[in-house]
Amino acid sequence: MAGLLEGGFWERSFILPEHKRAIERQDHESKRKTKPILDTQELEQIQLVLSESFHEHKRITLRLFDEFDDVEISGIVTAIQAYRREIKMATSPGDWQWIRIVDILGVYL
């Protein structure tokens, strides 16, 4: 069906712009992912690498969950807020961001 919609006869003749946008929105929504559940060993490994980055100022790469595409961020952990379950990561000199620990899927040194 998507082949018929991509600039073909049907698109030019019979599909209203709002219907085309609805089809595109529905296609986009169908690609939405659910967050995987990490086991305790993976969670412990994540905590260990985050702590190591914080204490030894090592640059790490985080793989974060996103509903459509996973995101990777590299930097050094500069603060850990245990009660808020967040870390502060310096991604470049003078640039940082807060990251929720529950959004972390993996860590790499």
Residue, then its C-alpha position, 0 to 999 in steps of 0.5 A: m500500500a505504501g508503494l501506491l502512496e509514494g507519488g503514484f497515481w492514487e496519491r495525486s488523484f484520490i488522497l486528500p492531504e489530511h488523509k496522507r498526513a494521517i497515514e504518515r502519522q499512523d506509520h510513524e506511531s506503528k514504529r513506537k517501541t516499548k522499553p525493555i526490562l533490564d535484569t539485575q546483572e545489567l543494572e549492577q553493571i550500569q551502576l558500576v560503570l557510572s560510579e567508575s566514570f564519576h570517581e575516576h573521571k573516565r569518559i563513557t558512552l550511554r545508550l538511552f531509551d527513546e520510543f523510536d530510536d535509541v540515543e547514544i551520549s558520550g561524556i563524564v559523569t559529574a554528579i549522581q543524584a540517588y534520591r532523584r535517580e539522575i546523573k549529570m553528564a558533562t558531554s563537552p567543556g561547558d555543556w552538560q545534561w541531566i539523564r534519568i537512570v531508568d532511561i539507560l539501557g547500556v554503558y560502554l567505556 
